[in-house]
Amino acid sequence: MFNKKQVLLSFCLLALPISPTFAASNTMAQRPVVVNFANTENQQNFINSLKPEAMQLSDQYGIWTSIILAQAIIESNWGTSQLSKAPNYNLFGIKANNDWNKRTVTLPTQEWDKNSKQYVTINARFRAYDNYGQSMTDNAQKLRYGLSWDPNYYQGTWLENTVSYEDSARWLQGRYATSPTYANTLIKAIKNYNLNQYDPKVETVNSPAKISYVEGYSIKVYDSPAGVRKETGKLLKTGTKVQVTKKVTLHDGTAYYQIGYKEWIPAIYTNVQNQTSWTAGRGIVRVKYVPGYSIAVWKVPGPNRVFTGLKLKHGTDWKYSAKYYINGQVWYRVGKDQWIDGTYATQLS
């Protein structure tokens, strides 16, 4: 049984108006309510021990930090499995095939049998490492470089090919692990332990832009926003007009815009016009206005917003399910067709 710690992580929805004043105009207004969530000090220490390496690998190989951490938690049972302990240090349950010429260990493991529709125990040969860092790097390289017969086998986990960690988790099911509930298990772990707070920022953008560099010179186009990116050979002169569809901002602050299939350019040399972008993800925001007063909830974000009839009081905390940026101004979605202006909110997670 876990020791319970109260955190703002999970909410349930009640069909109640925020204020009786607005009951007639919106009788089905949904309000989230805080519930408790279990987490132990040992578990948080385990996350903290892996977090710096996970964030670095996320930037280098273009994968979600939360996925790295969730896989390590699930596959190693918080670092308590025999495979993950010294002298094996295998956090991810990666098996040793014929192309692995380093240390191995043979241990019993459970695999999902599609025919009998149940788990069966088999003995398998696993890779062994000298430390957790080697295990994490090997797993990150596996997701980025795939298998010997298909280097793009895990491409559905890459930052440039996904909108959220949930997309990545679903791609892994049936590919990385045989469990029919693997994706949901990863997603649940990420939500329960707020692992997405360590993710890089991925935004869906749909805006025209112009290259802003040195007159007469060009910028390079890359095949990925990640550290393993390669030059495509394509060059864009200053003043060239492009259409931006996505933005990825890594932990070190560097950002890249997508302008085509496997075509990414540095955001620093890109002047985006009328920028709007969408960021998937979940977290908590706190209303920051005037004590005793409330802010409005809108049906849509931006200048064409329509009042829902709901208001949120100063100092209250709310779950958001998405963020929308309009020319640098952030809006938080706190319910279905319910948005608040980020000017009056502080993001907690």
Secondary structure as UniProt FT lines:
FT   STRAND          4..5
FT   STRAND          11..15
FT   HELIX           20..22
FT   TURN            23..25
FT   TURN            27..28
FT   STRAND          30..34
FT   STRAND          37..38
FT   HELIX           41..61
FT   HELIX           65..76
FT   TURN            77..80
FT   TURN            82..84
FT   TURN            86..88
FT   TURN            98..99
FT   STRAND          104..113
FT   TURN            114..117
FT   STRAND          118..127
FT   HELIX           132..145
FT   TURN            148..149
FT   TURN            151..154
FT   HELIX           155..157
FT   HELIX           159..161
FT   HELIX           165..172
FT   TURN            174..176
FT   TURN            180..181
FT   HELIX           182..192
FT   TURN            193..194
FT   HELIX           195..198
FT   STRAND          201..211
FT   TURN            215..216
FT   STRAND          218..222
FT   TURN            227..228
FT   STRAND          231..237
FT   TURN            238..239
FT   STRAND          241..249
FT   TURN            251..252
FT   STRAND          255..260
FT   TURN            261..262
FT   STRAND          263..266
FT   HELIX           267..269
FT   STRAND          270..272
FT   STRAND          276..287
FT   TURN            291..292
FT   STRAND          294..298
FT   TURN            303..304
FT   STRAND          307..313
FT   TURN            314..315
FT   STRAND          317..326
FT   TURN            327..328
FT   STRAND          329..335
FT   TURN            336..337
FT   STRAND          338..341
FT   HELIX           342..344
FT   STRAND          345..347
//
